[in-house]
Amino acid sequence: MIKIIKEITNRIMFKKIIITRFSPEPNGCLHIGHVKAIWVNYSLSKYFNGKCYIRFDDTNPIKENNIYINSVLEDIHWLGYKFHNIYYASNYFNKLYEWALLLIKKGNAYVDDLSITEIKKYRGDFKSFGYNSPYRNRSIKDNIFLFKKMYKGFVKEGNKVLRAKIDMKSKNINLRDPIMYRIINVYHYRTGNKWKIYPSYDFTHGQSDILEGITHSICTLEFENNRKLYQWFIKNILNNKLKYPKQIEFSRMNINYSLTSKRKIKLLIDKKIICGWDDPRLSTVSGMRRRGYTPSSLNKLCKITGITRSNNIIDINMQYYVIRSDLENKVSRVMCVINPIKLVLTNLIVDYEELINVRNHPFIEMGTRSLFFNREIWIDLNDFNSSPKKKFFRLSLGTKVRLRHSYIIKCKKIIYLKNKKIKEIQGIVYLNTKNKNLEGKKIKGVIHWVSVKHGVKVEIRHYKNLLKNNINKNSLKITKSICEPILDNIKPETKVQFERVGYFCADRYDYNKNNLVFNKIISLKT
């Protein structure tokens, strides 16, 4: 961040306000990389008391629609950003068309009849120069005539394109006569059927910046080689009458195991491997929100990873760290038994019931709640071992543990089913051990529990990384668990800590009073 601030400071005209912009294409939902781009542009404009706009680069009607516009705006609002203005590249279609005609008249653009495959072949590659199209030297008059035919819809899609006339022998492959317009006879979500031709991203981007008064184009490193083209269009359209925006590049936010490719996400949705753009396994903003990430945690991630020009892969544990640290002192703590097994305390009467008052957070004032303690309770199967190894301090036959917030118990008997699976565990409770140990004995093991009588059934969705070497088809596991009754009276997106387990979030869409669904955000430890 400091390097970019210095670069802007060295270039800035202090009589002019700094204006940056975030310019997504509305062909999918925002992901963690977009969050970094928003944070960089917004933070820099704020630092210089400037402005930050959002512009939708909606120049491809095949892939774009209002659903994604609304999704992007909702995500930005949730993240807590307020842009000064919202623009659309499609607002400038008339002006861009005029400027295309201007470049043709100046001899800087021509209509090409080569197919897309042939254009790629003629362009060459990084090892070899390109060579000129046979249509490159058409007269200005013919180019204007043909371009207007394209505009009116008299030319079939794929038969012609408009290209900038720059240099087919340039070492920068982006300057080898890039396409400016292509024919796409598809309904546009904003302009309808008015247009039969649509400008390319490269032709649209810089000119949109000029029309909006953008002073600094802050973008990721993959656009560094586009800078010369960005400047070429502005220079040849405006004849150097205007100082073009300064383009500054930074590295993308690449986090290992994260899937951000819109094309690949769309493929997984179509194959029903994931449930949509807001699947909690994705690094989309809506997916991370649904899983339980907070705006402050994502913004903190952007801040601590900083702005560099090094294309490093960020360890996903950094992402886990920011959400753990954000939730640690913000959410209540409750008990939930993920894999329940019944424990019967045989020295209590059948209808024994006691209310135990406990704090909702051990260090932060968040109120208190009452736990029902009964003869029959659920404990987690992972907290019991019939053949324990050394240093196993949880429950086993003949050993003692403390129940969280309550008493010490001892396992006396294991009841098995015919298939040798455990049906229930029987034990006794020492009612004189609330908040204190047995005389002369220090109990190391502490386990959590829930009353059988008062516990509520919940569905827990556990997530693993969607990406390993390939798509991890075992990235979702669902368990039927038992929680404290307080959890049947919360709102969707409420976040809690299940003691000794991790942080969880009531599902944004599926949680209701009849269906208590929680997404696991992150475990308590890496």
N, C-alpha and C positions, 0 to 999 in steps of 0.2 A: 504493500500500500504506500509506504514512504517513497519508494522509487517513482511510482506513478504520480504521486503528489508533486514531487520535485520536477518531473518532466512536464506536468501541466503548468506548474508555477513558472518554469523557464520559458514556456511558450505563450503564456496567457496574455491577452490584451485586457488590462484591468478596467478599461472603459466598457468592456463587454461582459455580459453575464455568462457564466458557464452553463451549458445545456447539454445533458447526456440523454441517452435513450436506451430502453430495452425493447428489442424488436423480434419477438418470436413469430414463427410461422404457425398459423392456426390449423395444423394438420395432426395434432396429437396433444397430449397433456404435458404440463411442465414436469421436469424431473430435477434431481439434485443439482445438476450442472446449470440449469436455468436459475436456480436459487442463488448460486454464486454470481452469475451475471447480473441478476437484479441487485444483489447486495453491493457489488462493485460500483455499478452505475449510480445507484441511489446514494451510496455513502459518499462518493466523490462529489456529486452535485451538492449534497448537504454540507460537506466540509467547506466548499467554496461559496456557500450561500446561493447556490444556483438553482436550476430546475432539472427535473428528470421526467421524460415523457415515456409513454408506451406506444409503440407502433406495431400493428399487425401487418406483417409482410404477406399479404393475401393475394399473391399473383399466380397461384396454381389452383384453378377451380376444381381440378380432378380430386384433390386430396383435402380441401379445406371446407369447413362449414361452421355454422353458428354454435354448434355443440361445443367445439373446442374454444371458440371465443369466450363463451360463458364460463367454461372450465378454467381457463387461464385467469380471467378476471376474479373468479371466486378464490382461486389459489393465492393470488396476489393480495386480495383483501384479507384472507386468513393469515398470511405471513406478516401482515401489519404495515404494508407499504401503501402510500398514497401518492399517485403520480399527478403531476400538474395538468396533463392533458392526455387524451387517448386519441390516436390517429390510426388511419388505415391507408396502406399503400394504394388500395383501389380508389381512394379519393383523388389520386393524381393520374389516373389513366389518361385523361384528356391531355394533360400537360406533357406526360411522357410521350404520347403519340406525336405531339407537336415537336418535341425535341428530337424524336427519331427522324421525322421529316427534315428537320434542320441539319442533322448529321448527314443525311443522304444528299441534301443540296450542297453541302460543303465537301462532298466527295469522301466522307469518312464512314459511310455505311453502304451496304449493297444487299440485294436480294439474291439468295443462293438457292439453287435447285437440287443441290446434293442432298442425299438422304442423311439421317443422323449417323448411320453406320459409316457412310463415306466421309462425312465431316470428321469423325473420330480418326479415320485412317489418314486423311490428308493432314490432320493436325500434328501428327508425329508423336513422339514421346520425350521423356527426359534425356534420352541418349541421342535422339536424332531430331533435326529440324523438320518443320512442317513444310508443305508446299501449297501454292496458291490454287484456289478453286478455279475451274474454267469459267465461272460466272463472275469472277471478282472484278473484271474490267467492264462490266455493263455500264452503259451511259447513265448519267444522273436522271435523265428524262425517263428511261426505261425502268430504273429502280423506283422512282416515284410512282409511276403507273402501276407497277406490279405490287408495290407495298399497299397502295390504296385498294387494289383488287383483294389482297389478303384481308384488309380491314373490313371490306364490305361483305366478306364471306363467299367470294367467287372462286376461291382456291381451296382444294381439298386439303384436309389435315395431313401433314407429313410431306407435302409436295414442295413447299418453300419455307424458308426462314429468312429473317433479316439478321445480318451479321455486321459487327463493327469492322472497319478496315484499318488494321493496325500493323502487325508485323508477323508474318508466318515463320520467320527465322529467329524470333525472340527467344532468348534462353528461358524467359518466364512464359510457361505454357499457357497461362491465363491471357496473355496478350496476343495469342495466335487467332485473331479474328473471332472473338467469342460471339455466341448467339445473343441477340438483343430481343428478338420477338419470335414466337412460334405460334402456329395456328392450333387453337384448342377450341373446338366447337362444343363447349360444355357450359351448362348453366352455372353462373357465379352467384354465390349466396347473397351478395350485396348489389351487384350491378345487373343481375338477371341475364338475359340473352343479348344484351347490347353489344358486347364485345365478342369477336371471333378470333382475335389475336391477343396474346398476353405477353407482357414484358418479362424478361428473365430477372432473377434475383439481382445479378450483378449490375444490370442496367437500372434497376429500380432503386437500389439501396442508397447509393450516394446522392442521387437526385432528390430522393425523399428527405434525406438529411438537410440538403440545401433549402428545400421548401419549408422545413420546420425550424430552421435556424440552429441546427445542432452544431455545437462548437467542437465537441470531442467525441469521436467514434471509438468507444472502448469495446474491444472484441477479443475473442480467443485466438490463439496462435495459428489455427488452421486457416485464418483469413489474412495472415501476414503477406502471402504472395498475391493476394487480391488487391493490395494497397495501390500498386501501380495502375491497375485497371480502374479502381475507384477514382483515382486522381485524373486519369486520362479522360474519362467521360465528363467530369466536371469542367476540366480545362477546355475541352473542345466544344462543349455546349455554351459555356459562359465566357470564353475568350480571356481567361485569367482576370476577369473583372471582379471576381470575388475570391477571397481567401477560403480555400476549401477546409472542411473540418479536419482536425488532426486525428490521425488514426493511431491508437496505442493498443498493443496486444498483450495479453496475459495468458497463462496456461489454464486449461480446463480443469474442473474438479473431477478427477478420475479416482473413484474409490473401488478397491478390489471387490469382486463378487457382485458388483452393481450392474444392472442391465438398464441402459438408457437409450438404446437405439429404438426409435419409434417404429421402424420397419419390423424389427424382431419382436417387439412387444405386441404389435398388431398380429403377427403370425401366431404367437402363443395364445392370444385371445381367440383367434379364429379356430385354432386346434383345441380350444377349451382346456388347455393346460393351466391357465390362470383365468380368473373370473371377470377381469376387466382392467381398465386403466388404474382403478383404485384398489387393485389386489394388494394386500398388506405386504406381500413379498417383494413388491417392486420399489424402485427408488423414485417413483413419480411423487410429486407433492401430495396428490390425493391419496396415494397408497400409503405413504409415510404418515399422513394425518390419520388415516383409518387405523393404522397399526398402533398409533398412540404417540408419535413424535409431536413435539410442540414447536411453534414458531421460534421461540427463544432458543431452543436447542439447535435448530437448523441455522439460525443466524450466528450463533456462537461457533458452530462448525466452520462457517465461512470465515469468521474472524481469526480463529486460531490456526487455520491452514494458510491464511494470508494470501497475498498476490505475488506470484513469481512468474518467471518465463521458463521454468523447468517443468517438463512434462513428466512429473513423478506420479506414481500410483500411491494414493493415500490409503493407509491401513484402515480397514473397516472398524477396527477397535477404537479408532478416534471418533467415529460416528457413535459407537456404543457409549463411549465415555461421556459425550456431551449430553446424551439423553439421561443417563444415570445421574449425573451431577445436577441436571436441571430438576429432576423429579424427587431427588432424595429428601429435600426439605419442603416439598410442596404438596405431597399427597398423603392421604391417610393410610394407615397400615391395618390390614385385616388378615384373618386366617382362612385359608382355602386348602382343602385336602385334594390333591390332584389325582392320586390313585388310591381311593378309599378302601380300607379294610376295617371291619368292626372290632372294637375293643369293649368288652363287658367288664365292668368293675364290680365283681361279685360280692364285695363286702358292703355295698350300698343297697338300700331298699329299692324295689322296682320303680317306684314313682319319685325317687329322689330328684330334687331340682334345686339348684343354687344359682343366684345371679352374682357374677363377678364383675365389678366395675374396673375398666382398664382405659388407659390413655390411647387416643387414636394415633399419637406420634410420641416417641419417647423423649424428644428434645424440644419440639416446636409445639406451641399451644394450638391444638386443633380440636379441643373438646374431648369427651369421653364417650364410651358405649358400654353396654352390658352384654356379657357372655353368659349363655345358658350352659351350666355344667350339670350333666345327668349321668345316670348309671351306664348308659350306652353312648359311646362316642366313636367318631371316625378318626382314625389316624392314617398316615400315608404308608402304603406298603413298602416304600423305599426306606422308611424309618424302622423297619423290622427285619430281622434276619434270624432264621432258625438255626443257622450254623455260622455264627459270626467269626470273623478273623480278628486277630489281635488289633487293638486300638479302634474297634468298632464301639462307639460310645452311645449309640442309640439303643432301641429296645430289642432284647432277645430273651429267650426263656431263662428265667431266674435272675434277670438283671433289673436295675432300677433306672428310671429317667424322670426328668421333670416335664410335666405338661406346661406349655407356654402360658404364662400369666396365672398359673394355679398350683397344682399339687404334684408331689412325687408319687409315682406309681411303680408297681412291680409286676412283671409278667409271670403268671403261675401255670398257664396251660395253653396249648394250641389245639384247636378243633379243626380236623381236616375233612374234606369231602372225599367221595370215593375215588376221584381222579387225583387224589393227593394234593390238591390245591387247598390253600388255607380258607376255611369258612369264617372263622372268627378267632380272636385272641381273648383269653380271659386273664384278669389280673386283679390286683387290689390297689386301693388308694390310701395314702396316709394323710388324713384330713388335718393333721397338726403341722403340715409342712408348707402352708401357703406363705410365700415370701421368705421361707427359711429352710435350712437343711435338717435332715435327721441328725440327731446328736452324734457327733464324732464322724459324720460321713459327709463328704462333698460330692455332689452328683455333677458329673461333667456333661452328660447328654441332656439336651432340651429338644422336644419335638412339638409340633403344632397339632391342633385337633379341632373338631367341630362336633357339636351335639347332634346325635342321630335324630332326636325328636324335632329339633328346630332348624337343622341345616337345610339349605336350599340347593337344588340341583342346578348346575351350570354347565355350559359347553365351553371348553377351553380350546382355543386354536393355537397350536405351537408351530413356530416357523423356523426353518433353517434356510441357509443361503440358497436362492433360486439357481445361482450359477456355481458350478464347480468346474470341472473340465468341460462338461456339457450341462444341459439343463437337468437339474436335480428334480426328478419326478417324486421324490420322497421329501419334498421341502415343506409339506403340510401334514401335521398329525393332529387329530382331534381326540380329546379325552372327555369323558363324562365325569365331572368332579362334584364336590360338595363344598359349599361356602357358608360363611356366616349369613344369617337372615338379613343383615343390614344391606346386603348387595342387591336385594330385590326392590330397592326403593331409591335407585340412583338414575341419572340421566345418561343417554348415549354419549360416548366420548369422555365419560368420567374415568380418571386414571387412579389406580390404587396400587399399593404394594402388597402382594401376598407374602406374608412373613416367611422368611427362609427360602423363598422360591424366586421371586422376581417382580417386575413391574408389568401391570396389565391394564388394558383399556376396554371399556364397554363398547362393543362394536357400534360404529356410527349408524349402520343401517339395520342390522339384524337383532340388536338388543331391544327387548321389550319385557314387560312384566311377566309374560307367558313364555319367554324364550331368553334366558339370561346367557348371552354370548359374550365371551371375553377374548381379546387378542393378546397374546404374550408379546410385550414390547421388547423386553430384554431381561436376562437373568441378573441376579444380584452381583455376580462375579463373572469375569471373562472365562 
